Amino acid sequence: MKKIKKIVATLLTATMVFNLGMTVAFAGTDDQYLVQPVILGGEITEEIISKADPYIDLGQNGLFEISNYDDLSQVLTVTEIELVEEQISNINIELRNSINASDIENVSVNESSKLVTIYAKDTEDVLMATSRKEGVNKIEWRWFGIRMYFSKSVVNHILNAGVAAGATYIGIQFPGVGTAIASAISAYLITEFGTQHISRAIYVDVGLKLPDLLDPGFVGIRGFGFQ
């Protein structure tokens, strides 16, 4: 817990300097993260991710970083390294905002696995993490992608609420989530399942590219799977 508090404190300080007011976005990936890279419209591929992964760490500050540029340059071109840097930058922006908006006890950092897990705001949801029937509400962050989990109850709440109310509910469960991402997920689930009752918990894969001066950015749902 002390380690997590230290990381959160570091991120809070860094965000005051780094946060550019970008819309916070969330995304998800499958168990086989390498199958579906997160950046849409870019040139990053499964091969690039696989080659780069050994040279990227989850630093003590709780953010992702390239650990060895010299070795990485032996397996990737300059252009490919730039794509990896962009991906890490985008993920770190989102990760900062997600941690800052979450309760410390709901944040888990595993440096050895290069994984940050953030559970939903409702503590009851955290306790339900071990319930295979109900499922769990959490976000798993890796440098190359994010997987967003929804329990059975949350999925059915979204389906019954409609797109706008469903997006609001996602924002309540996951403080800091951007309207664009929440709306995209809510709309996708309703389009995919309608108003039928879902008896399984799911996860949703989302692709994202943060906006800059020349690119407005966009959100794309990549698919879903059952927990």
Secondary structure as UniProt FT lines:
FT   HELIX           2..18
FT   HELIX           33..35
FT   HELIX           46..52
FT   HELIX           53..55
FT   STRAND          56..58
FT   TURN            60..61
FT   STRAND          64..66
FT   HELIX           69..72
FT   TURN            73..75
FT   HELIX           78..100
FT   HELIX           104..106
FT   STRAND          107..110
FT   TURN            111..114
FT   STRAND          115..119
FT   HELIX           123..127
FT   HELIX           128..130
FT   TURN            132..134
FT   STRAND          138..142
FT   TURN            143..144
FT   STRAND          145..150
FT   HELIX           152..161
FT   HELIX           163..173
FT   TURN            175..176
FT   HELIX           179..193
FT   TURN            194..195
FT   STRAND          202..209
FT   STRAND          218..226
//
